[in-house]
Amino acid sequence: MQMKTHVMFQGQADDALALYRLVFKALEVRVEARYGAGDALPEGAIKLATAEFAGHALIIFNSPPVHDFSFTPAVSLYVELDTAEALETAFEQLSQDGQILMPIGDYGFSARYGWLVDPYGLSWQLSLPHAG
């Protein structure tokens, strides 16, 4: 049995994946299938990609039809970073043109923590675990 997180974009998968690769050097794209000439999205756009991110499998899908739904912050990617500097850098990059739900701070359950929605609508919780 395996579990993977499936994230569906509506035409923005290429831009989103470029941002995630910039922010998280540990994100490794394993497979990329792209739309061809005459397909529903422009030729060369990501159709489906699979990625490995800190031991977790992601499926990135670019849906041609526009849906009446998108991501919800109730489900998010929770990432524990190794340093406060890495957390702050990732938070700044992901939240640019997005929405900050909880600014970086000490909320008691984490040494540093921030919650945001990136410009493509995906919700991220970034945490620096307590030492020990």
A tleap script that builds the chain and sets N, CA, C and O, in Angstrom:
source leaprc.protein.ff14SB
mol = sequence {
  NMET GLN MET LYS THR HIE VAL MET PHE GLN
  GLY GLN ALA ASP ASP ALA LEU ALA LEU TYR
  ARG LEU VAL PHE LYS ALA LEU GLU VAL ARG
  VAL GLU ALA ARG TYR GLY ALA GLY ASP ALA
  LEU PRO GLU GLY ALA ILE LYS LEU ALA THR
  ALA GLU PHE ALA GLY HIE ALA LEU ILE ILE
  PHE ASN SER PRO PRO VAL HIE ASP PHE SER
  PHE THR PRO ALA VAL SER LEU TYR VAL GLU
  LEU ASP THR ALA GLU ALA LEU GLU THR ALA
  PHE GLU GLN LEU SER GLN ASP GLY GLN ILE
  LEU MET PRO ILE GLY ASP TYR GLY PHE SER
  ALA ARG TYR GLY TRP LEU VAL ASP PRO TYR
  GLY LEU SER TRP GLN LEU SER LEU PRO HIE
  ALA CGLY
}
set mol.1.N position { 0.841 -1.174 0.000 }
set mol.1.CA position { 0.000 0.000 0.000 }
set mol.1.C position { 0.886 1.238 0.000 }
set mol.1.O position { 1.937 1.268 0.640 }
set mol.2.N position { 0.449 2.244 -0.720 }
set mol.2.CA position { 1.163 3.516 -0.768 }
set mol.2.C position { 0.166 4.651 -0.618 }
set mol.2.O position { -1.012 4.513 -0.947 }
set mol.3.N position { 0.653 5.762 -0.121 }
set mol.3.CA position { -0.172 6.962 -0.052 }
set mol.3.C position { 0.582 8.096 -0.723 }
set mol.3.O position { 1.773 8.299 -0.488 }
set mol.4.N position { -0.137 8.831 -1.563 }
set mol.4.CA position { 0.445 9.968 -2.259 }
set mol.4.C position { -0.510 11.140 -2.127 }
set mol.4.O position { -1.717 10.948 -1.982 }
set mol.5.N position { 0.018 12.334 -2.176 }
set mol.5.CA position { -0.812 13.533 -2.175 }
set mol.5.C position { -0.987 13.982 -3.616 }
set mol.5.O position { -0.012 14.188 -4.339 }
set mol.6.N position { -2.237 14.132 -4.021 }
set mol.6.CA position { -2.589 14.542 -5.390 }
set mol.6.C position { -2.985 16.008 -5.342 }
set mol.6.O position { -3.918 16.378 -4.630 }
set mol.7.N position { -2.281 16.844 -6.096 }
set mol.7.CA position { -2.619 18.264 -6.155 }
set mol.7.C position { -2.979 18.618 -7.590 }
set mol.7.O position { -2.200 18.387 -8.515 }
set mol.8.N position { -4.163 19.180 -7.762 }
set mol.8.CA position { -4.667 19.488 -9.089 }
set mol.8.C position { -4.675 20.993 -9.317 }
set mol.8.O position { -5.282 21.754 -8.563 }
set mol.9.N position { -4.000 21.393 -10.355 }
set mol.9.CA position { -3.998 22.782 -10.770 }
set mol.9.C position { -4.871 22.917 -12.008 }
set mol.9.O position { -5.187 21.925 -12.666 }
set mol.10.N position { -5.253 24.126 -12.316 }
set mol.10.CA position { -6.086 24.385 -13.479 }
set mol.10.C position { -5.333 25.323 -14.426 }
set mol.10.O position { -5.713 26.474 -14.642 }
set mol.11.N position { -4.237 24.770 -14.986 }
set mol.11.CA position { -3.426 25.527 -15.924 }
set mol.11.C position { -2.171 26.138 -15.335 }
set mol.11.O position { -1.357 26.680 -16.082 }
set mol.12.N position { -1.979 26.072 -14.011 }
set mol.12.CA position { -0.819 26.721 -13.379 }
set mol.12.C position { 0.241 25.743 -12.883 }
set mol.12.O position { 1.146 26.150 -12.154 }
set mol.13.N position { 0.158 24.471 -13.253 }
set mol.13.CA position { 1.078 23.462 -12.711 }
set mol.13.C position { 2.541 23.781 -13.015 }
set mol.13.O position { 3.402 23.589 -12.156 }
set mol.14.N position { 2.835 24.267 -14.224 }
set mol.14.CA position { 4.229 24.574 -14.566 }
set mol.14.C position { 4.804 25.664 -13.658 }
set mol.14.O position { 5.913 25.530 -13.141 }
set mol.15.N position { 4.044 26.734 -13.470 }
set mol.15.CA position { 4.508 27.838 -12.624 }
set mol.15.C position { 4.615 27.401 -11.164 }
set mol.15.O position { 5.574 27.749 -10.475 }
set mol.16.N position { 3.639 26.646 -10.702 }
set mol.16.CA position { 3.660 26.170 -9.312 }
set mol.16.C position { 4.855 25.255 -9.082 }
set mol.16.O position { 5.578 25.412 -8.097 }
set mol.17.N position { 5.064 24.315 -9.970 }
set mol.17.CA position { 6.180 23.386 -9.817 }
set mol.17.C position { 7.517 24.117 -9.880 }
set mol.17.O position { 8.446 23.754 -9.158 }
set mol.18.N position { 7.634 25.125 -10.714 }
set mol.18.CA position { 8.865 25.922 -10.771 }
set mol.18.C position { 9.114 26.604 -9.427 }
set mol.18.O position { 10.249 26.637 -8.952 }
set mol.19.N position { 8.063 27.146 -8.812 }
set mol.19.CA position { 8.207 27.777 -7.494 }
set mol.19.C position { 8.633 26.748 -6.452 }
set mol.19.O position { 9.549 27.007 -5.671 }
set mol.20.N position { 7.987 25.591 -6.425 }
set mol.20.CA position { 8.301 24.576 -5.418 }
set mol.20.C position { 9.729 24.056 -5.581 }
set mol.20.O position { 10.399 23.776 -4.587 }
set mol.21.N position { 10.199 23.925 -6.811 }
set mol.21.CA position { 11.588 23.509 -7.046 }
set mol.21.C position { 12.569 24.571 -6.561 }
set mol.21.O position { 13.640 24.242 -6.052 }
set mol.22.N position { 12.210 25.836 -6.717 }
set mol.22.CA position { 13.060 26.931 -6.251 }
set mol.22.C position { 13.136 26.948 -4.723 }
set mol.22.O position { 14.214 27.099 -4.148 }
set mol.23.N position { 11.990 26.794 -4.081 }
set mol.23.CA position { 11.914 26.892 -2.619 }
set mol.23.C position { 12.506 25.663 -1.934 }
set mol.23.O position { 13.228 25.786 -0.945 }
set mol.24.N position { 12.202 24.492 -2.458 }
set mol.24.CA position { 12.612 23.246 -1.813 }
set mol.24.C position { 13.551 22.460 -2.720 }
set mol.24.O position { 13.112 21.774 -3.643 }
set mol.25.N position { 14.837 22.568 -2.449 }
set mol.25.CA position { 15.832 21.869 -3.265 }
set mol.25.C position { 15.669 20.352 -3.178 }
set mol.25.O position { 16.112 19.635 -4.074 }
set mol.26.N position { 15.044 19.857 -2.118 }
set mol.26.CA position { 14.844 18.415 -1.932 }
set mol.26.C position { 13.701 17.862 -2.781 }
set mol.26.O position { 13.504 16.647 -2.813 }
set mol.27.N position { 12.954 18.705 -3.459 }
set mol.27.CA position { 11.861 18.239 -4.301 }
set mol.27.C position { 12.438 17.715 -5.615 }
set mol.27.O position { 13.054 18.462 -6.376 }
set mol.28.N position { 12.233 16.431 -5.867 }
set mol.28.CA position { 12.760 15.802 -7.070 }
set mol.28.C position { 11.616 15.331 -7.943 }
set mol.28.O position { 10.832 14.473 -7.536 }
set mol.29.N position { 11.514 15.885 -9.137 }
set mol.29.CA position { 10.492 15.453 -10.083 }
set mol.29.C position { 10.985 14.171 -10.739 }
set mol.29.O position { 12.079 14.127 -11.302 }
set mol.30.N position { 10.165 13.133 -10.658 }
set mol.30.CA position { 10.541 11.824 -11.196 }
set mol.30.C position { 10.034 11.630 -12.627 }
set mol.30.O position { 10.759 11.123 -13.483 }
set mol.31.N position { 8.791 12.033 -12.880 }
set mol.31.CA position { 8.167 11.818 -14.183 }
set mol.31.C position { 7.399 13.071 -14.562 }
set mol.31.O position { 6.708 13.657 -13.729 }
set mol.32.N position { 7.516 13.477 -15.801 }
set mol.32.CA position { 6.720 14.585 -16.318 }
set mol.32.C position { 6.104 14.152 -17.642 }
set mol.32.O position { 6.818 13.822 -18.588 }
set mol.33.N position { 4.784 14.153 -17.704 }
set mol.33.CA position { 4.081 13.948 -18.969 }
set mol.33.C position { 3.551 15.319 -19.374 }
set mol.33.O position { 3.035 16.062 -18.540 }
set mol.34.N position { 3.678 15.648 -20.647 }
set mol.34.CA position { 3.295 16.978 -21.106 }
set mol.34.C position { 2.223 16.888 -22.189 }
set mol.34.O position { 2.120 15.901 -22.918 }
set mol.35.N position { 1.431 17.956 -22.263 }
set mol.35.CA position { 0.401 18.040 -23.297 }
set mol.35.C position { 1.056 18.198 -24.658 }
set mol.35.O position { 2.098 18.841 -24.791 }
set mol.36.N position { 0.430 17.601 -25.668 }
set mol.36.CA position { 0.935 17.679 -27.035 }
set mol.36.C position { 0.135 18.679 -27.855 }
set mol.36.O position { -0.785 19.326 -27.354 }
set mol.37.N position { 0.500 18.791 -29.109 }
set mol.37.CA position { -0.199 19.687 -30.040 }
set mol.37.C position { -1.653 19.255 -30.159 }
set mol.37.O position { -1.948 18.070 -30.313 }
set mol.38.N position { -2.556 20.222 -30.086 }
set mol.38.CA position { -3.977 19.942 -30.221 }
set mol.38.C position { -4.652 19.465 -28.948 }
set mol.38.O position { -5.860 19.227 -28.952 }
set mol.39.N position { -3.902 19.318 -27.851 }
set mol.39.CA position { -4.503 18.923 -26.568 }
set mol.39.C position { -5.229 20.104 -25.941 }
set mol.39.O position { -5.198 21.223 -26.454 }
set mol.40.N position { -5.877 19.827 -24.825 }
set mol.40.CA position { -6.721 20.829 -24.157 }
set mol.40.C position { -5.931 22.001 -23.574 }
set mol.40.O position { -6.449 23.115 -23.503 }
set mol.41.N position { -4.703 21.769 -23.162 }
set mol.41.CA position { -3.841 22.851 -22.664 }
set mol.41.C position { -2.713 23.063 -23.676 }
set mol.41.O position { -2.489 22.205 -24.529 }
set mol.42.N position { -2.003 24.186 -23.597 }
set mol.42.CA position { -0.949 24.469 -24.586 }
set mol.42.C position { 0.095 23.354 -24.662 }
set mol.42.O position { 0.426 22.721 -23.660 }
set mol.43.N position { 0.590 23.137 -25.843 }
set mol.43.CA position { 1.619 22.129 -26.060 }
set mol.43.C position { 2.813 22.396 -25.150 }
set mol.43.O position { 3.298 23.523 -25.056 }
set mol.44.N position { 3.276 21.347 -24.487 }
set mol.44.CA position { 4.421 21.459 -23.593 }
set mol.44.C position { 4.057 21.691 -22.144 }
set mol.44.O position { 4.909 21.539 -21.268 }
set mol.45.N position { 2.802 22.059 -21.862 }
set mol.45.CA position { 2.383 22.263 -20.470 }
set mol.45.C position { 2.359 20.918 -19.743 }
set mol.45.O position { 2.056 19.884 -20.338 }
set mol.46.N position { 2.679 20.948 -18.466 }
set mol.46.CA position { 2.634 19.721 -17.670 }
set mol.46.C position { 1.215 19.165 -17.689 }
set mol.46.O position { 0.242 19.879 -17.447 }
set mol.47.N position { 1.127 17.889 -17.978 }
set mol.47.CA position { -0.135 17.164 -17.886 }
set mol.47.C position { -0.184 16.470 -16.521 }
set mol.47.O position { -1.156 16.593 -15.776 }
set mol.48.N position { 0.878 15.747 -16.220 }
set mol.48.CA position { 0.968 15.004 -14.972 }
set mol.48.C position { 2.436 14.873 -14.602 }
set mol.48.O position { 3.268 14.545 -15.448 }
set mol.49.N position { 2.748 15.124 -13.360 }
set mol.49.CA position { 4.118 14.942 -12.874 }
set mol.49.C position { 4.060 14.218 -11.545 }
set mol.49.O position { 3.119 14.384 -10.768 }
set mol.50.N position { 5.063 13.424 -11.298 }
set mol.50.CA position { 5.197 12.812 -9.982 }
set mol.50.C position { 6.503 13.319 -9.387 }
set mol.50.O position { 7.506 13.466 -10.085 }
set mol.51.N position { 6.472 13.577 -8.108 }
set mol.51.CA position { 7.645 14.120 -7.433 }
set mol.51.C position { 7.814 13.456 -6.075 }
set mol.51.O position { 6.857 12.969 -5.473 }
set mol.52.N position { 9.034 13.452 -5.619 }
set mol.52.CA position { 9.382 12.979 -4.286 }
set mol.52.C position { 9.809 14.207 -3.497 }
set mol.52.O position { 10.680 14.962 -3.930 }
set mol.53.N position { 9.200 14.400 -2.353 }
set mol.53.CA position { 9.479 15.586 -1.557 }
set mol.53.C position { 9.672 15.166 -0.108 }
set mol.53.O position { 8.710 14.878 0.604 }
set mol.54.N position { 10.931 15.136 0.318 }
set mol.54.CA position { 11.277 14.758 1.689 }
set mol.54.C position { 10.652 13.418 2.068 }
set mol.54.O position { 10.111 13.259 3.163 }
set mol.55.N position { 10.735 12.452 1.144 }
set mol.55.CA position { 10.202 11.123 1.415 }
set mol.55.C position { 8.714 10.969 1.157 }
set mol.55.O position { 8.163 9.892 1.382 }
set mol.56.N position { 8.058 12.004 0.695 }
set mol.56.CA position { 6.616 11.969 0.440 }
set mol.56.C position { 6.364 12.094 -1.058 }
set mol.56.O position { 6.984 12.913 -1.737 }
set mol.57.N position { 5.451 11.278 -1.563 }
set mol.57.CA position { 5.141 11.300 -2.990 }
set mol.57.C position { 4.047 12.314 -3.286 }
set mol.57.O position { 3.022 12.364 -2.608 }
set mol.58.N position { 4.286 13.119 -4.309 }
set mol.58.CA position { 3.298 14.090 -4.787 }
set mol.58.C position { 2.941 13.762 -6.234 }
set mol.58.O position { 3.801 13.396 -7.035 }
set mol.59.N position { 1.671 13.898 -6.547 }
set mol.59.CA position { 1.204 13.815 -7.917 }
set mol.59.C position { 0.716 15.211 -8.278 }
set mol.59.O position { -0.175 15.752 -7.623 }
set mol.60.N position { 1.294 15.783 -9.305 }
set mol.60.CA position { 0.917 17.134 -9.738 }
set mol.60.C position { 0.162 16.984 -11.059 }
set mol.60.O position { 0.697 16.475 -12.044 }
set mol.61.N position { -1.078 17.435 -11.057 }
set mol.61.CA position { -1.951 17.259 -12.219 }
set mol.61.C position { -2.415 18.628 -12.707 }
set mol.61.O position { -2.761 19.498 -11.908 }
set mol.62.N position { -2.417 18.806 -14.009 }
set mol.62.CA position { -2.870 20.045 -14.632 }
set mol.62.C position { -4.185 19.741 -15.343 }
set mol.62.O position { -4.177 19.172 -16.435 }
set mol.63.N position { -5.293 20.104 -14.750 }
set mol.63.CA position { -6.608 19.780 -15.287 }
set mol.63.C position { -7.016 20.764 -16.373 }
set mol.63.O position { -6.996 21.974 -16.148 }
set mol.64.N position { -7.385 20.264 -17.546 }
set mol.64.CA position { -7.832 21.183 -18.596 }
set mol.64.C position { -9.171 21.856 -18.290 }
set mol.64.O position { -9.300 23.058 -18.527 }
set mol.65.N position { -10.174 21.138 -17.774 }
set mol.65.CA position { -11.420 21.868 -17.516 }
set mol.65.C position { -11.288 22.758 -16.279 }
set mol.65.O position { -10.576 22.422 -15.332 }
set mol.66.N position { -11.968 23.871 -16.300 }
set mol.66.CA position { -12.023 24.746 -15.133 }
set mol.66.C position { -13.126 24.205 -14.230 }
set mol.66.O position { -14.257 23.984 -14.663 }
set mol.67.N position { -12.771 23.999 -12.976 }
set mol.67.CA position { -13.716 23.444 -11.998 }
set mol.67.C position { -14.251 24.541 -11.095 }
set mol.67.O position { -13.666 25.621 -11.003 }
set mol.68.N position { -15.351 24.266 -10.437 }
set mol.68.CA position { -15.938 25.213 -9.483 }
set mol.68.C position { -15.300 25.082 -8.105 }
set mol.68.O position { -15.811 25.646 -7.138 }
set mol.69.N position { -14.205 24.357 -8.000 }
set mol.69.CA position { -13.537 24.154 -6.720 }
set mol.69.C position { -12.039 24.286 -6.910 }
set mol.69.O position { -11.525 24.216 -8.026 }
set mol.70.N position { -11.355 24.478 -5.805 }
set mol.70.CA position { -9.908 24.562 -5.807 }
set mol.70.C position { -9.413 23.962 -4.502 }
set mol.70.O position { -10.110 23.155 -3.887 }
set mol.71.N position { -8.246 24.338 -4.083 }
set mol.71.CA position { -7.701 23.855 -2.819 }
set mol.71.C position { -8.429 24.500 -1.652 }
set mol.71.O position { -9.055 25.549 -1.799 }
set mol.72.N position { -8.342 23.864 -0.491 }
set mol.72.CA position { -8.852 24.420 0.744 }
set mol.72.C position { -7.726 24.412 1.774 }
set mol.72.O position { -6.946 23.460 1.814 }
set mol.73.N position { -7.623 25.438 2.600 }
set mol.73.CA position { -6.575 25.431 3.623 }
set mol.73.C position { -6.770 24.340 4.685 }
set mol.73.O position { -5.862 24.062 5.469 }
set mol.74.N position { -7.958 23.725 4.705 }
set mol.74.CA position { -8.199 22.666 5.679 }
set mol.74.C position { -7.286 21.459 5.435 }
set mol.74.O position { -7.048 20.664 6.344 }
set mol.75.N position { -6.779 21.324 4.214 }
set mol.75.CA position { -5.799 20.293 3.884 }
set mol.75.C position { -4.578 21.027 3.354 }
set mol.75.O position { -4.676 21.803 2.403 }
set mol.76.N position { -3.430 20.781 3.971 }
set mol.76.CA position { -2.235 21.512 3.567 }
set mol.76.C position { -1.019 20.604 3.628 }
set mol.76.O position { -1.059 19.518 4.207 }
set mol.77.N position { 0.058 21.069 3.021 }
set mol.77.CA position { 1.328 20.375 3.128 }
set mol.77.C position { 2.051 20.927 4.353 }
set mol.77.O position { 2.311 22.127 4.442 }
set mol.78.N position { 2.370 20.049 5.289 }
set mol.78.CA position { 3.020 20.421 6.538 }
set mol.78.C position { 4.487 20.036 6.407 }
set mol.78.O position { 4.818 18.859 6.270 }
set mol.79.N position { 5.360 21.032 6.451 }
set mol.79.CA position { 6.784 20.802 6.233 }
set mol.79.C position { 7.555 21.243 7.471 }
set mol.79.O position { 7.448 22.391 7.904 }
set mol.80.N position { 8.334 20.319 8.037 }
set mol.80.CA position { 9.222 20.662 9.140 }
set mol.80.C position { 10.596 20.953 8.552 }
set mol.80.O position { 11.204 20.098 7.908 }
set mol.81.N position { 11.071 22.161 8.780 }
set mol.81.CA position { 12.359 22.587 8.238 }
set mol.81.C position { 13.444 22.458 9.299 }
set mol.81.O position { 13.157 22.349 10.491 }
set mol.82.N position { 14.688 22.471 8.849 }
set mol.82.CA position { 15.816 22.230 9.752 }
set mol.82.C position { 16.289 23.475 10.489 }
set mol.82.O position { 16.832 23.373 11.589 }
set mol.83.N position { 16.088 24.657 9.894 }
set mol.83.CA position { 16.581 25.883 10.516 }
set mol.83.C position { 15.534 26.988 10.408 }
set mol.83.O position { 14.662 26.962 9.539 }
set mol.84.N position { 15.643 27.950 11.307 }
set mol.84.CA position { 14.743 29.106 11.261 }
set mol.84.C position { 14.948 29.881 9.963 }
set mol.84.O position { 13.989 30.392 9.386 }
set mol.85.N position { 16.185 29.968 9.506 }
set mol.85.CA position { 16.473 30.676 8.264 }
set mol.85.C position { 15.787 29.995 7.074 }
set mol.85.O position { 15.209 30.671 6.223 }
set mol.86.N position { 15.848 28.682 7.014 }
set mol.86.CA position { 15.199 27.944 5.927 }
set mol.86.C position { 13.688 28.144 5.974 }
set mol.86.O position { 13.048 28.299 4.933 }
set mol.87.N position { 13.117 28.141 7.173 }
set mol.87.CA position { 11.675 28.356 7.323 }
set mol.87.C position { 11.292 29.755 6.838 }
set mol.87.O position { 10.336 29.909 6.079 }
set mol.88.N position { 12.021 30.753 7.266 }
set mol.88.CA position { 11.693 32.131 6.895 }
set mol.88.C position { 11.840 32.369 5.388 }
set mol.88.O position { 11.027 33.068 4.783 }
set mol.89.N position { 12.877 31.785 4.792 }
set mol.89.CA position { 13.078 31.928 3.354 }
set mol.89.C position { 11.942 31.255 2.587 }
set mol.89.O position { 11.375 31.848 1.669 }
set mol.90.N position { 11.611 30.026 2.959 }
set mol.90.CA position { 10.516 29.304 2.290 }
set mol.90.C position { 9.196 30.040 2.471 }
set mol.90.O position { 8.413 30.149 1.527 }
set mol.91.N position { 8.944 30.540 3.664 }
set mol.91.CA position { 7.697 31.257 3.938 }
set mol.91.C position { 7.597 32.506 3.059 }
set mol.91.O position { 6.553 32.780 2.467 }
set mol.92.N position { 8.686 33.247 2.987 }
set mol.92.CA position { 8.697 34.475 2.176 }
set mol.92.C position { 8.445 34.164 0.701 }
set mol.92.O position { 7.646 34.833 0.046 }
set mol.93.N position { 9.129 33.149 0.186 }
set mol.93.CA position { 8.990 32.816 -1.232 }
set mol.93.C position { 7.600 32.272 -1.563 }
set mol.93.O position { 7.021 32.635 -2.586 }
set mol.94.N position { 7.069 31.414 -0.711 }
set mol.94.CA position { 5.760 30.814 -0.986 }
set mol.94.C position { 4.606 31.789 -0.775 }
set mol.94.O position { 3.589 31.697 -1.463 }
set mol.95.N position { 4.749 32.713 0.157 }
set mol.95.CA position { 3.636 33.623 0.462 }
set mol.95.C position { 3.584 34.838 -0.458 }
set mol.95.O position { 2.575 35.543 -0.491 }
set mol.96.N position { 4.661 35.091 -1.208 }
set mol.96.CA position { 4.655 36.235 -2.132 }
set mol.96.C position { 3.521 36.060 -3.140 }
set mol.96.O position { 3.454 35.046 -3.833 }
set mol.97.N position { 2.647 37.033 -3.217 }
set mol.97.CA position { 1.452 37.016 -4.063 }
set mol.97.C position { 0.439 35.970 -3.615 }
set mol.97.O position { -0.478 35.625 -4.360 }
set mol.98.N position { 0.607 35.467 -2.397 }
set mol.98.CA position { -0.339 34.513 -1.827 }
set mol.98.C position { -1.069 35.149 -0.652 }
set mol.98.O position { -1.345 36.349 -0.654 }
set mol.99.N position { -1.378 34.337 0.347 }
set mol.99.CA position { -2.111 34.827 1.512 }
set mol.99.C position { -1.496 34.232 2.776 }
set mol.99.O position { -1.281 33.022 2.852 }
set mol.100.N position { -1.218 35.065 3.752 }
set mol.100.CA position { -0.696 34.589 5.034 }
set mol.100.C position { -1.877 34.303 5.948 }
set mol.100.O position { -2.682 35.189 6.235 }
set mol.101.N position { -1.973 33.052 6.403 }
set mol.101.CA position { -3.039 32.658 7.323 }
set mol.101.C position { -2.597 32.839 8.774 }
set mol.101.O position { -3.378 33.293 9.611 }
set mol.102.N position { -1.353 32.486 9.070 }
set mol.102.CA position { -0.754 32.709 10.386 }
set mol.102.C position { 0.689 33.129 10.154 }
set mol.102.O position { 1.481 32.346 9.629 }
set mol.103.N position { 1.050 34.362 10.538 }
set mol.103.CA position { 2.433 34.801 10.329 }
set mol.103.C position { 3.402 33.957 11.161 }
set mol.103.O position { 3.005 33.315 12.133 }
set mol.104.N position { 4.654 33.969 10.769 }
set mol.104.CA position { 5.664 33.206 11.510 }
set mol.104.C position { 5.700 33.686 12.951 }
set mol.104.O position { 5.792 34.882 13.226 }
set mol.105.N position { 5.625 32.728 13.860 }
set mol.105.CA position { 5.671 33.049 15.283 }
set mol.105.C position { 5.809 31.785 16.107 }
set mol.105.O position { 5.916 30.681 15.575 }
set mol.106.N position { 5.804 31.969 17.412 }
set mol.106.CA position { 5.831 30.862 18.358 }
set mol.106.C position { 4.420 30.686 18.885 }
set mol.106.O position { 3.925 31.501 19.664 }
set mol.107.N position { 3.779 29.613 18.450 }
set mol.107.CA position { 2.400 29.343 18.854 }
set mol.107.C position { 2.323 28.259 19.929 }
set mol.107.O position { 1.241 27.769 20.255 }
set mol.108.N position { 3.492 27.889 20.478 }
set mol.108.CA position { 3.523 26.931 21.569 }
set mol.108.C position { 3.780 25.497 21.136 }
set mol.108.O position { 4.434 24.750 21.864 }
set mol.109.N position { 3.290 25.097 19.987 }
set mol.109.CA position { 3.456 23.711 19.532 }
set mol.109.C position { 4.666 23.553 18.616 }
set mol.109.O position { 4.984 22.444 18.184 }
set mol.110.N position { 5.336 24.659 18.323 }
set mol.110.CA position { 6.480 24.655 17.418 }
set mol.110.C position { 7.402 25.798 17.825 }
set mol.110.O position { 6.941 26.827 18.318 }
set mol.111.N position { 8.695 25.616 17.621 }
set mol.111.CA position { 9.636 26.695 17.944 }
set mol.111.C position { 9.372 27.918 17.058 }
set mol.111.O position { 9.443 29.053 17.529 }
set mol.112.N position { 9.072 27.688 15.788 }
set mol.112.CA position { 8.658 28.733 14.838 }
set mol.112.C position { 7.698 28.066 13.877 }
set mol.112.O position { 7.876 26.906 13.504 }
set mol.113.N position { 6.682 28.808 13.480 }
set mol.113.CA position { 5.628 28.230 12.658 }
set mol.113.C position { 4.954 29.324 11.846 }
set mol.113.O position { 4.784 30.447 12.320 }
set mol.114.N position { 4.574 28.990 10.628 }
set mol.114.CA position { 3.796 29.899 9.805 }
set mol.114.C position { 2.912 29.109 8.858 }
set mol.114.O position { 3.276 28.013 8.432 }
set mol.115.N position { 1.747 29.663 8.524 }
set mol.115.CA position { 0.785 28.989 7.645 }
set mol.115.C position { 0.408 29.968 6.549 }
set mol.115.O position { 0.111 31.131 6.823 }
set mol.116.N position { 0.419 29.507 5.326 }
set mol.116.CA position { 0.156 30.389 4.189 }
set mol.116.C position { -0.538 29.636 3.066 }
set mol.116.O position { -0.577 28.406 3.041 }
set mol.117.N position { -1.076 30.403 2.152 }
set mol.117.CA position { -1.594 29.879 0.893 }
set mol.117.C position { -0.741 30.505 -0.202 }
set mol.117.O position { -0.622 31.728 -0.286 }
set mol.118.N position { -0.148 29.657 -1.040 }
set mol.118.CA position { 0.736 30.178 -2.084 }
set mol.118.C position { -0.074 30.811 -3.220 }
set mol.118.O position { -1.301 30.718 -3.213 }
set mol.119.N position { 0.574 31.445 -4.184 }
set mol.119.CA position { -0.151 32.142 -5.254 }
set mol.119.C position { -1.017 31.227 -6.125 }
set mol.119.O position { -1.852 31.704 -6.894 }
set mol.120.N position { -0.812 29.909 -6.001 }
set mol.120.CA position { -1.575 28.958 -6.811 }
set mol.120.C position { -2.688 28.291 -6.005 }
set mol.120.O position { -3.383 27.407 -6.505 }
set mol.121.N position { -2.850 28.726 -4.746 }
set mol.121.CA position { -3.951 28.253 -3.917 }
set mol.121.C position { -3.634 27.101 -2.985 }
set mol.121.O position { -4.500 26.685 -2.215 }
set mol.122.N position { -2.409 26.568 -3.031 }
set mol.122.CA position { -2.041 25.445 -2.182 }
set mol.122.C position { -1.623 25.957 -0.803 }
set mol.122.O position { -0.873 26.927 -0.688 }
set mol.123.N position { -2.114 25.300 0.224 }
set mol.123.CA position { -1.857 25.693 1.605 }
set mol.123.C position { -0.624 24.970 2.146 }
set mol.123.O position { -0.459 23.766 1.947 }
set mol.124.N position { 0.236 25.718 2.831 }
set mol.124.CA position { 1.474 25.204 3.417 }
set mol.124.C position { 1.545 25.589 4.886 }
set mol.124.O position { 1.288 26.739 5.243 }
set mol.125.N position { 1.892 24.636 5.733 }
set mol.125.CA position { 2.229 24.913 7.127 }
set mol.125.C position { 3.718 24.615 7.272 }
set mol.125.O position { 4.155 23.487 7.044 }
set mol.126.N position { 4.482 25.614 7.646 }
set mol.126.CA position { 5.924 25.469 7.781 }
set mol.126.C position { 6.269 25.555 9.255 }
set mol.126.O position { 5.843 26.472 9.958 }
set mol.127.N position { 7.051 24.580 9.712 }
set mol.127.CA position { 7.315 24.464 11.153 }
set mol.127.C position { 8.782 24.192 11.422 }
set mol.127.O position { 9.465 23.539 10.634 }
set mol.128.N position { 9.247 24.696 12.530 }
set mol.128.CA position { 10.560 24.387 13.072 }
set mol.128.C position { 10.298 23.650 14.382 }
set mol.128.O position { 9.898 24.270 15.367 }
set mol.129.N position { 10.516 22.349 14.407 }
set mol.129.CA position { 10.190 21.588 15.622 }
set mol.129.C position { 10.993 22.059 16.829 }
set mol.129.O position { 12.093 22.596 16.695 }
set mol.130.N position { 10.416 21.845 18.011 }
set mol.130.CA position { 11.163 22.114 19.243 }
set mol.130.C position { 12.361 21.186 19.312 }
set mol.130.O position { 12.275 20.031 18.895 }
set mol.131.N position { 13.459 21.668 19.826 }
set mol.131.CA position { 14.644 20.829 19.999 }
set mol.131.C position { 14.371 19.771 21.067 }
set mol.131.O position { 13.689 20.027 22.060 }
set mol.132.N position { 14.909 18.598 20.843 }
set mol.132.CA position { 14.808 17.534 21.839 }
set mol.132.C position { 13.660 16.739 21.634 }
set mol.132.O position { 13.421 15.794 22.386 }
savepdb mol mol.pdb
quit
